[in-house]
Amino acid sequence: MLFSREHARFNRRVTNRVVLPLSGWLPAWSVVEHVGRRSGRTYRTPVSAFRTVDDGIAILLPYQPDRDWLKNLQAAGGGRMKIAGRTFDVADPRIVPTRDALALLKSPWRQLLKRTGVEYTLLLRRA
């Protein structure tokens, strides 16, 4: 499943503003903190993130992997995540096909992600 640019624009302008205060506290709703490549500003972006069996993080990429927040993470080699009320550093961002990330996920997330149809997943290592 791939979301359109219009869907991405709507989420950035409307949905993200609504869910950002809840993200990082509720299951599957997390926050990735990253620094702008050009601006140097710190940004907080809500994402769907899941812990992996090796203590890493998997983030679904329902849009093409050309999002600014993702480019920022890649340029910096990492950032920070807030999941379940805890904030920690992450490093080594790498994009993999979701089918390759499934083996790293715990149940029930593995079954859920298998059904999403999302083509790519971002893997991060806790730093």
Secondary structure as GFF3:
##gff-version 3
##sequence-region A 1 127
A	DSSP	alpha_helix	5	10	.	.	.	ID=ss1
A	DSSP	pi_helix	11	15	.	.	.	ID=ss2
A	DSSP	alpha_helix	16	19	.	.	.	ID=ss3
A	DSSP	beta_strand	29	35	.	.	.	ID=ss4
A	DSSP	beta_strand	42	51	.	.	.	ID=ss5
A	DSSP	beta_strand	57	61	.	.	.	ID=ss6
A	DSSP	alpha_helix	68	76	.	.	.	ID=ss7
A	DSSP	beta_strand	78	83	.	.	.	ID=ss8
A	DSSP	beta_strand	86	97	.	.	.	ID=ss9
A	DSSP	alpha_helix	98	101	.	.	.	ID=ss10
A	DSSP	three_ten_helix	102	104	.	.	.	ID=ss11
A	DSSP	alpha_helix	109	116	.	.	.	ID=ss12
A	DSSP	beta_strand	120	126	.	.	.	ID=ss13
###
